[in-house]
Amino acid sequence: MNIKIQNRNLIILNLLIIFSFFLGFILQENSAGGGLIDFNHIAYNYNLIFSNKFSEIDWNKYDSSRYPLHYFLTKIYLPLDLNIIKLNNFLISISIPIILFYSIRKKILFNKIYNHHLLLLTLCFILYLSPYLRTSSYWMLEENFGIFFIIFSSIFFYNSFLNKGFKQYINIVIYLLLSYFAFFCSQNLFVFIVLNFFIHIKFFWKKKIIIFFIILTNFLFLFLPYLFFGDVLFQITSNVSTSRLAFNLNNTIDYFSILLIYLIPIYFLSFKKEEIIIFLKKNYLKIIVLFLLYLILFWNYESHILGGGAIKKFLLLVFGETIYYKVFFILSSFIGIVVFFHIVKFKEKILLLFVIPYFIFITFLDNVFQEYLDPLFMIFLILYTNKFIQIKTKELYFLVFYFATFLISANIYYLLYKIV
């Protein structure tokens, strides 16, 4: 394709994606399903925190499973006006794909893997198609604050490799500070701290002073807030653990079924059709036996109204709560595991550093929601795998079509069924 035509098409595509994002805000889109209900909880928290001094807040009334850092950051520069706070959330959310693009530019300098900047910009704009990024943007929810900080931190993460001397230490400090800002906005983002810690240790393995500095700085940023605000943080943690935390191995089904949705595009972009066929022919007996064992192990899986992800909702619509629904839902989870290990074995071993720690985290929750992985897993794929950095135009069109279809389907589902 002529480069001018390609650029023109990509510009038009980007404008359409951005237009859809603004249109969603105007129409108050609720493509994740829980926007209005969660908005009421968050509005209550803003009123609680903005209307009281820190020492006077009754944390038993705080209605969230996340630590409240972003409320206090917002309180520094905004009044208690929900319309202004809502707009602030929207503007922060708009910046997320843009900051991600600048982070990728740092990454390509570090890895020396170059690609057309307009392709990479369009890749980042795919985040605007995330139902969960969008719903959080429009309904003043909490998730995007943590995502903003974790992506912003990635710029300094890559700078810590590119710079030398004193600048290297400064970038490590800024990266970790922003990372722990993300963590104290949303605890599920710990996975990026763990991931980056191992990458840092591997890269600086021969520089013991830098490794010691990284470990010490991690220790300080993690534990100092507990030292100064331990009463608040432990009380919130206690309230959450009492109401929402419980070991549940059946969450494996929900987790890998949701993960499958985001593994599918990278799977088909990583393997040729012939490679997939050869893999299935070579391993089909093992796969069948393992699936039967998986089916037996999780046959007691019980469906809940809350959580479970898009595949679960689709299968419930098609089959209802019948034996067919259970078999196909467990099958979708098993396929997610097979696809995951196929990618890890032959293409992207770094997936282990996200999927395994996050899986352990998920097994201690009462319900698994798709928002726990969307758009975090796509952000991970863009930042830490090289497949998307080397993406080609046709592959990019496939990704946009795939996630646009998912977004449209989510909107249709919640418009028709009004299910949370």
Beta strands, then each sheet from edge to edge (+ up, - down):
end
